[in-house]
Amino acid sequence: MNLNNYYNRVILRKQKSLFNRFITISLILFAVLLITLPITGCRFFNRNHVISPSDTLSLTAIKTQKADQTLLAIPIDRPLSESEAVAMAERLIIPLESYDVLRPGGAADLLQLEKVVIERVVDGDTLIVRWQDKSTRLRMIGIDAPESYSHHDDALRTHKGESVSRIVNAWLDGREVYLQFDVSQFDPYDRLLAYVWLDSHTMVNEVLVREGLTEEHRYKPTTHFNDYFATLEKKAKDENRGIWSNGKP
């Protein structure tokens, strides 16, 4: 046999073997790329991209915020019926905002707060709670609701205030909540002053302002969250929500 032909055949077989290995490895790498691409997304191709807080928020916004942004509108010529109030209260379960991102200090540490039970809702900003084994009138600080039918002065009672009161009653009556105090624990009328939390991520005061059910109001010196509430109120007004749907009550 011609040695040159023999060596040529051996070399050709080695070349074919190396080529086949190259093809096999290439196919494996391509398959891995197809699997990982949906997970890593477009960032795989942009190695200089840095995920910002706004990117993270946009990814979670659909899960944490209302997909249906239909306005809570409060009629001016009549109060909401009980069934209407219940329906509106149910819509408060899903937040309009990622409040932990907006709120100064972020989420609350419930271990630092006092747990109480709401015995009765007086109106949109006042509750009766079981605090230190006695019924205590509590004023939610930093907010002010229009006067309801429970106000002692007939001239100050409003349909909108009664609507808000019914919504808050449907939402909170009988629930366990957590109290966060500010500089002063009581006001001149001996009402307990507090920010009321449903859980570590949801403060009742902020939800009521953002949904347009109350307005921001400063009661010095308890003003820790008032600038934040003012921002939420502006959003509610701009969107004509709640009591702002037909102008200021």
ZIUR-V794447 format. One record per backbone hydrogen bond with DSSP energy under -1.0 kcal/mol. CO is the residue of the C=O (numbers start at 0). NH is the residue of the N-H. Records with the same first field share a line. If there is no record, write none. Layout:
CO->NH + NH
This chain:
1->5
2->6
3->7
4->8
5->9
6->10
7->11
8->12
9->13
10->14
11->15
12->16
13->17
14->18
15->19
16->20
17->21
18->22
19->23
20->24
21->25
22->26
23->27
24->28
25->29
26->30
27->31
28->32
29->33
30->34
31->35
32->36
35->39
36->40
40->43
41->44
45->48
51->55
52->56
53->57
54->58
55->59
56->60
59->63
60->64
71->241
80->84
81->85
82->86
83->87
84->88
85->89
88->91
89->92
94->65
96->98
97->100 + 101
98->102
102->105
108->111
109->112
113->178
115->176
116->129
117->173
119->127
124->139
125->121 + 122
126->137
127->118 + 119
128->130 + 135
133->130
135->128
136->191
137->126
138->193
141->216
143->214
146->157
147->150
152->155
157->161
158->162
159->163
160->164
161->165
162->166
163->167
164->168
165->169
166->170
167->171
168->172
171->174
174->117
176->115
177->196
178->113
179->194
184->192
186->189
190->186
191->138
193->140
194->179
195->203
196->177
199->107
201->197
202->206
203->207
204->208
205->209
206->210
207->212 + 213
208->211
211->242
214->143
218->221
220->222
222->225
224->228
225->229
226->230
227->231
228->232
229->233
230->234
231->235
232->236
233->237
234->238
235->240
236->239
240->243
241->73 + 244
